[in-house]
Structures are given as structure tokens and as C-alpha cells.
Amino acid sequence: MNHLYTGAFEEWISSWCDNTGTKTTIAGTEIHDILRGLMVVIAGALMILPAYINYESWHRLNFDITVSMSIGLISFTLGILIFILVVGKERLEGTKKP
């Protein structure tokens, strides 16, 4: 049960929604595969780019090493989180044998 008051917003949304009870989804379509691949590439970039960002921010911009490393760590963490969300926890764990 949703206890959040949405008031007039709910009425506005329901006027725009299809009330037939069907859901529109892109799961299983080609655009879904393309978006998933794009997100994996973005996640990979966020995992690899921190090394370059650390080097450039430390040497050229003269940031303190802790600031440089924290920027890189945040970027790497975002990349890992996006990758786990896109790929899925089940695929990362693999199949469990009894």
C-alpha cells in the first residue's frame, strides 16, 4: 500500500496513462540490448578512467594526492555499482552446484 500522498499529481498521471492494465516495456527488445551494452561500456570507462584522472589531477592540476585518489575512488565505485546493476547479481555469482 502506498502511503505517500500524491493528490492531484496522481490524477494528472492517470489521465496520461493507459488504463487497460498493460505495461509497456523494452525488455527483450533490441533497444534493451543496445542500452545494456552502452551501460556496460560506461561502467567500464568509470572503472578505467580513475587511473588517468589521478595522474592528470595530481601532476598537471597539482591537487593533493588524497583529493586525487578520492575523486578516482568515487568514479571507480560508481563504475562498479553501474556494472552490478546492469549485469545483475545472479550472473556475477554464477551457477551454484548442489
SULNORWO-V925665 format. One record per residue. N is the residue number from 1. D_CENTER is the distance of its C-alpha to the mean C-alpha in Angstrom with 2 decimals. Layout:
n-><N;N>
d_center-><D_CENTER;D_CENTER>
This chain:
n-><1;2;3;4;5;6;7;8;9;10;11;12;13;14;15;16;17;18;19;20;21;22;23;24;25;26;27;28;29;30;31;32;33;34;35;36;37;38;39;40;41;42;43;44;45;46;47;48;49;50;51;52;53;54;55;56;57;58;59;60;61;62;63;64;65;66;67;68;69;70;71;72;73;74;75;76;77;78;79;80;81;82;83;84;85;86;87;88;89;90;91;92;93;94;95;96;97;98>
d_center-><27.36;25.60;27.56;25.73;28.15;26.88;30.36;30.82;27.14;27.25;30.31;28.80;25.75;28.14;30.25;27.45;26.20;27.85;29.98;30.77;28.24;26.33;22.57;21.09;18.25;16.90;16.49;18.83;19.35;19.20;16.68;14.24;14.93;14.64;11.21;10.07;12.04;10.73;7.09;9.07;11.20;8.84;7.68;11.45;12.49;10.79;12.68;15.88;16.31;17.04;20.37;21.42;20.28;22.30;25.27;25.40;24.92;27.48;30.07;29.98;28.75;30.59;27.96;28.78;27.31;25.64;23.87;22.87;21.62;19.67;17.81;17.09;16.16;13.57;12.00;12.36;10.91;7.60;7.82;8.96;6.53;3.62;6.98;8.29;6.14;6.84;10.26;11.28;13.45;16.57;16.36;15.90;18.91;21.02;24.06;26.30;29.97;32.53>
